[in-house]
Amino acid sequence: MQRQPGDRAVAPGPLALVQSFLNSINVEFGPDELATTAGFARWLDRNGLATPPSGVDDLDLRRAVALREALRALLRENNGAAPDPAARRTVEHVSRDCPLVVGFDTDDSGPVLHPAQSDVRGALAMILARVVAAVADGSWQRLKACSEHRCEWVFYDRSRNRSSRWCSMAVCGTRAKMHTYRHGTAEAAARH
């Protein structure tokens, strides 16, 4: 798992996979682990998800990147951004090819969603199943994309009132505050 900005802890339990998927790109500085089919196959392997014997193809990669960016848009909403209908449509579109089935784990904890396929679509289905579970248990609202538009690192907000806006107050929070200060100073100077 990637080191988290501001020494934040990784998202709990099943959301850690979703966070890893979304942070498979460093928006500001790169790299993008999903830039190539080989990179995506490595990410799948590192996260314990099935890669088909034939490997990952270009369609798999495009589908994964589209899902990643649509989910990131939904996490911007968790941090105060306006709803993104296009992101919702993308998630719905990708999910049509990533069916889930109800299954039972061996620990008698009740029914859970499992991927119906064992290929890349199954891996994306696993990510979607964890999103659905997080929405159901209320933890989804705590997973957020950093408000700093140059960053958008996905972090888990553990604050009591869910008010964290940046992945790191020391870096992105300071940038945002400096931008606000400079913008306010410039406006004041223009009025005088």
C-alpha positions as CSV (number, residue, x, y, z in Angstrom):
1,M,0.0,0.0,0.0
2,Q,1.2,3.5,-0.8
3,R,2.4,5.8,1.9
4,Q,-0.4,8.2,2.8
5,P,0.1,12.0,2.8
6,G,0.0,13.6,6.2
7,D,0.7,10.2,7.8
8,R,-2.9,9.3,7.5
9,A,-3.8,5.7,8.0
10,V,-5.0,3.6,5.1
11,A,-8.8,3.3,4.7
12,P,-10.2,0.5,6.9
13,G,-10.9,-3.0,5.8
14,P,-12.5,-3.5,2.4
15,L,-12.1,0.2,1.5
16,A,-8.3,-0.2,1.4
17,L,-8.7,-1.9,-2.0
18,V,-10.9,0.9,-3.4
19,Q,-8.4,3.5,-2.1
20,S,-5.5,1.6,-3.6
21,F,-7.3,1.5,-7.0
22,L,-8.1,5.2,-6.9
23,N,-4.6,6.1,-5.9
24,S,-3.0,4.0,-8.6
25,I,-2.2,7.4,-10.2
26,N,-0.5,10.3,-8.5
27,V,-2.5,13.0,-10.3
28,E,0.0,15.7,-9.6
29,F,3.4,14.0,-10.2
30,G,2.7,10.6,-11.7
31,P,3.2,7.8,-12.2
32,D,0.0,6.2,-13.4
33,E,0.1,2.4,-12.7
34,L,-2.8,2.0,-15.1
35,A,-0.9,3.7,-18.0
36,T,-0.2,0.3,-19.6
37,T,-1.8,-3.1,-19.6
38,A,1.4,-4.5,-18.0
39,G,1.2,-1.9,-15.2
40,F,-2.5,-2.7,-14.6
41,A,-1.6,-6.4,-14.5
42,R,1.0,-5.7,-11.8
43,W,-1.5,-3.6,-9.8
44,L,-4.0,-6.5,-9.9
45,D,-1.4,-9.0,-8.8
46,R,-0.1,-6.8,-6.0
47,N,-3.6,-6.4,-4.7
48,G,-4.5,-10.1,-4.9
49,L,-6.9,-9.8,-7.7
50,A,-7.2,-12.3,-10.5
51,T,-5.5,-11.7,-13.8
52,P,-6.7,-13.9,-16.7
53,P,-4.1,-16.3,-18.2
54,S,-4.4,-14.3,-21.5
55,G,-3.4,-11.1,-19.6
56,V,-5.0,-7.7,-19.5
57,D,-6.1,-6.2,-22.8
58,D,-6.7,-2.6,-23.9
59,L,-10.4,-2.8,-23.3
60,D,-9.8,-4.0,-19.8
61,L,-7.5,-1.1,-19.2
62,R,-9.9,1.5,-20.7
63,R,-12.7,0.1,-18.6
64,A,-10.6,0.2,-15.4
65,V,-9.4,3.8,-16.0
66,A,-12.9,5.0,-16.7
67,L,-14.2,3.4,-13.5
68,R,-11.3,4.8,-11.5
69,E,-11.9,8.3,-12.6
70,A,-15.7,8.1,-12.2
71,L,-15.3,6.8,-8.7
72,R,-12.8,9.7,-8.0
73,A,-15.5,12.1,-9.2
74,L,-17.9,10.6,-6.7
75,L,-15.4,11.0,-4.0
76,R,-15.1,14.7,-4.9
77,E,-18.8,14.8,-4.0
78,N,-18.0,13.4,-0.6
79,N,-15.8,16.4,-0.2
80,G,-18.4,19.0,-1.1
81,A,-18.3,19.0,-4.9
82,A,-21.5,19.2,-7.0
83,P,-23.0,15.9,-8.0
84,D,-21.5,14.4,-11.2
85,P,-24.2,12.7,-13.3
86,A,-21.6,11.6,-16.0
87,A,-19.6,9.8,-13.3
88,R,-22.7,8.0,-12.1
89,R,-23.5,6.9,-15.7
90,T,-19.9,5.7,-16.2
91,V,-20.1,3.6,-13.0
92,E,-23.4,2.1,-14.1
93,H,-22.1,1.5,-17.7
94,V,-18.9,-0.3,-16.4
95,S,-20.8,-2.3,-13.8
96,R,-23.0,-3.8,-16.5
97,D,-20.0,-5.9,-17.6
98,C,-19.0,-6.7,-14.1
99,P,-21.7,-8.8,-12.6
100,L,-21.9,-9.6,-8.9
101,V,-23.6,-12.6,-7.3
102,V,-24.7,-13.2,-3.7
103,G,-22.5,-15.6,-1.8
104,F,-21.8,-16.7,1.7
105,D,-18.4,-16.6,3.4
106,T,-17.4,-19.4,5.7
107,D,-17.7,-17.3,8.8
108,D,-21.5,-17.3,8.8
109,S,-21.6,-13.5,8.7
110,G,-24.4,-13.5,6.2
111,P,-24.6,-12.9,2.4
112,V,-22.0,-10.8,0.6
113,L,-21.5,-9.8,-3.0
114,H,-18.9,-11.7,-5.0
115,P,-17.7,-11.3,-8.6
116,A,-19.5,-13.6,-11.1
117,Q,-16.3,-13.8,-13.2
118,S,-12.7,-14.5,-12.5
119,D,-11.2,-12.2,-15.1
120,V,-10.5,-8.4,-15.0
121,R,-14.2,-7.8,-15.0
122,G,-14.3,-9.8,-11.8
123,A,-11.6,-7.7,-10.3
124,L,-13.6,-4.5,-11.1
125,A,-16.7,-6.2,-9.7
126,M,-14.8,-6.8,-6.5
127,I,-14.0,-3.1,-6.3
128,L,-17.6,-2.2,-7.0
129,A,-18.8,-4.7,-4.4
130,R,-16.7,-3.0,-1.8
131,V,-18.1,0.4,-2.8
132,V,-21.6,-0.9,-2.3
133,A,-20.7,-2.4,1.1
134,A,-19.1,0.9,2.2
135,V,-22.2,2.8,1.1
136,A,-24.3,0.4,3.1
137,D,-22.2,0.6,6.3
138,G,-21.8,4.4,6.0
139,S,-18.0,4.4,5.6
140,W,-18.2,5.5,1.9
141,Q,-18.9,9.2,2.9
142,R,-15.5,9.2,4.8
143,L,-13.5,8.3,1.7
144,K,-12.7,11.5,-0.1
145,A,-10.7,13.0,-2.9
146,C,-8.4,15.8,-1.7
147,S,-10.0,19.2,-2.4
148,E,-6.7,20.5,-3.9
149,H,-7.4,20.1,-7.6
150,R,-3.8,19.4,-8.5
151,C,-3.7,16.5,-6.0
152,E,-7.0,14.6,-5.7
153,W,-5.3,11.9,-3.6
154,V,-7.9,9.7,-2.0
155,F,-7.9,9.6,1.8
156,Y,-10.0,8.3,4.6
157,D,-11.5,11.1,6.8
158,R,-11.3,9.9,10.4
159,S,-12.2,13.3,11.9
160,R,-15.1,13.2,14.3
161,N,-17.3,15.5,12.2
162,R,-16.0,14.3,8.7
163,S,-14.7,17.8,8.0
164,S,-11.2,17.0,6.5
165,R,-10.8,18.5,3.1
166,W,-7.2,17.8,2.2
167,C,-5.1,14.6,2.2
168,S,-2.4,16.6,4.1
169,M,-3.0,19.9,5.9
170,A,0.7,20.6,5.8
171,V,0.9,20.4,2.0
172,C,-2.5,20.7,0.2
173,G,-4.2,22.6,3.0
174,T,-1.4,25.2,3.1
175,R,-1.5,25.5,-0.7
176,A,-5.3,26.2,-0.6
177,K,-5.0,28.7,2.2
178,M,-2.1,30.5,0.4
179,H,-4.2,30.6,-2.8
180,T,-7.1,32.1,-0.9
181,Y,-4.8,34.6,0.8
182,R,-3.2,35.7,-2.5
183,H,-6.5,35.9,-4.2
184,G,-7.9,38.0,-1.4
185,T,-4.8,40.3,-1.4
186,A,-5.0,40.8,-5.1
187,E,-8.7,41.7,-5.0
188,A,-8.1,44.2,-2.2
189,A,-5.2,45.8,-4.1
190,A,-7.4,46.0,-7.2
191,R,-10.1,47.9,-5.3
192,H,-7.7,50.5,-4.0
